[in-house]
Amino acid sequence: MKKNKAVITLLLTVVLTGLLLFTAAVGWGEGSTGAARNIKLGLDLAGGVSITYEAVGEGTPSAEDMSDTIYKLQKRVETYSTEAEVYQEGSDRINIEIPGVTDANSILAELGKPGSLQFQTMDGAIVLEGADVADAQAGSRTDEITGNREYVVSLTLTDEGATKFGVATAANIGSQIAIIYDGEVISAPMVNEAIGSGQAQISGSFTYEEADQLASTIRIGTLSLELQELRSNVVGAKLGEEAIATSLRAGAIGFLLVLLFMIAAYRIMGLAAGIALTSYVGLVLGLLNGFDMTLTLPGIAGIILSIGMAVDANVIIFARIREELATGKTVRSSMKIGFQKALSAIVDGNITTLIAALVLALKGSGSVKGFAQTLALGIVVSMFTALVVTRLVLNALYALGLQDVKFYGMAKEQKKVDFLGKKKICFLASLVVIAGGLILMGVNAGSGRGALEYSLEFQGGTSTTVEFNEDMSIEEIDAQVIPVVSEVTGDNDIQTQKVAGTNQVIIKTKELDLTGREALNEKLAERFGVDKATITAENISGAISKEVKNDAIVAVVIATVCMLIYIWIRFKDVRFATSAVAALVHDVLVVLAFYAAARVSVGNTFIACMLTIVGYSINATIVIFDRIRENMAERKKKDTLEDVVNASITQTLTRSINTSLTTFIMVFVLFLMGVSSIREFALPLMVGIVCGTYSSVCLTGSMWYLFNQKKEQKAAGERAAKTKKEK
């Protein structure tokens, strides 16, 4: 790169990075377009709309019907936000909380009134009920005769519905089948042919808005229960503004410390990484705005992980450059070779994690989907900034005269550490921790405390609505109300929300019996002078339903299998894949043991924390395995398998420590400065980072070695036999 070009490249990079940061900080125009403050925030950070529906009909609905309706509503409201919460209130009510919106009426209008849905022939025979329709979506197709584009509604039926519809359409070709919602005909399409596939389309002279409205009405009518709106409110954030501001300051401080560390550790290369990482932050914030993603604490976990991976990519590159410099190559040559050699580890590590993120985004629900989306976005951006921005800046700085080796540093000769020699101790330590955690969970369960400290999101509780005599801020509620509630209920996992435009506060605690409710009402009246007659309370289910849990488990299993297959294909050895997955499982179990021992609350952030650890663990392992693969290809006859593994882990040790340290710094600052809910999220995440580093360095290589030992012994025996025969 010529000097003039280097100046232009560096100037453009800095200017574009500055523009990205300006956009994130200030935005453009009257609406501050692109500003970070315009990012849609979740219920925990910004509040939203709360809508309560009540089941219509005589008698109490069954638990099965309530569960099915909640799950279908959960899937539906995810079109507004992946972080929307749906949970049961009392025996026949369902509460929906949608973050990032403030107009309850518009949501109600779009969501529609969940009523009864039937498909009827012209003679009044019922063909399908709402439960027979799995999904309805607006779309478009090209008319085969006219070639014009037309909008349609695509229906997906259940297996039972497909059978019934196949019979009905075969008998009514040339006739209409009316779609009736709450007693009114909303569409009456003509049957052109028998439809037995379970897939059907409704066509007509629709605008897209009309097709979308029809699809929405059909979807809302497929619920197991008919619902009517009971009330709707705008609720405030679960965390106060001060908590959010503190977290932002913590994130900024943590990021600054990471930049300073990178510059101190890698000199000019660290400076290039600093510019690239800064551009990464600006790009992520801009894209969160552009894609209208909802940001919550789990989403922040995804961003933290992707920042860690962005740092990791740079560290891998710089380590490779320094290794080449140590062999006597020029700086220019070392940079070129360093990027080339680092590419496979970066691509494999990021793609493996990206596979997991995409599967989780497609198959997961709620916070799992939100976490996956932010993680996937962060991974793509981190790869771009590391492989493109860092390289451009580094080459530009070199062209500007920073060509002396002292500006880059050389890898020091490292004494090979005998990691495999300590494998028995490491395996035993891990086994003791995991077994201890499982035993402790059993003891906790047997004593009635619960295997884990499940939060309201998992097990539900009691929701108490209190009308205070004054409008209290969230900070005042945290300081004055929560301690009183905790004293009466003995519950430390208390959630509060304000109802906008009123003095009402919703207090969610563990489930309270009649005595507990009365005691709480008495205390609130005594302490704050509230009218006991206005206090209402209902038992609520967990926001994380059984179906959502199952979705998360299925998504994680599929993601794990996909990662295993990818690693198997890329490394051409299933032993790499099984070792990586085994380390992943180890890290999850160790952190689970920590949750059990420390009694950290298990809620939405628990799922995000575990998924973060999965992503972090697999990425760290891939880096070591990439080096083992490389060293195996260059292996000399005198080198034993043990020598190769120990050398590979030693060569990547600095990378493992530095990446873990920078990621740990980010989370540690959050832990120090954050409010209690953020600390509960950050603490196990720090444990997971340390555990992920430990497993990748101390366990994965050992496991791969043990899996290959028998193969190696067999090959050695064959070589010895061949040599003997030749003699």
URPEWO-V571951 format. One record per helix or strand. SS is the DSSP state (H for helix, E for strand). FROM is the first residue (numbers start at 0). TO is the last residue. If there is no record, write none. Layout:
BEGIN
SS,FROM,TO  SS,FROM,TO
END
This chain:
BEGIN
H,2,24  E,27,27  E,32,32  H,35,37  E,39,40  E,47,54  H,62,76  E,84,88  E,92,98  H,103,110  E,116,120  E,125,128  H,129,131  E,132,141  E,148,156  H,158,170  E,175,180  E,183,189  E,198,202  H,207,219  E,226,234  H,240,265  H,267,289  E,293,294  H,296,325  H,330,362  H,366,398  H,404,406  H,419,445  E,453,453  H,455,458  E,460,466  H,473,488  E,494,498  E,503,508  H,513,527  H,531,533  E,535,539  H,545,570  H,573,597  E,601,601  H,603,632  H,640,650  H,652,672  H,675,725
END
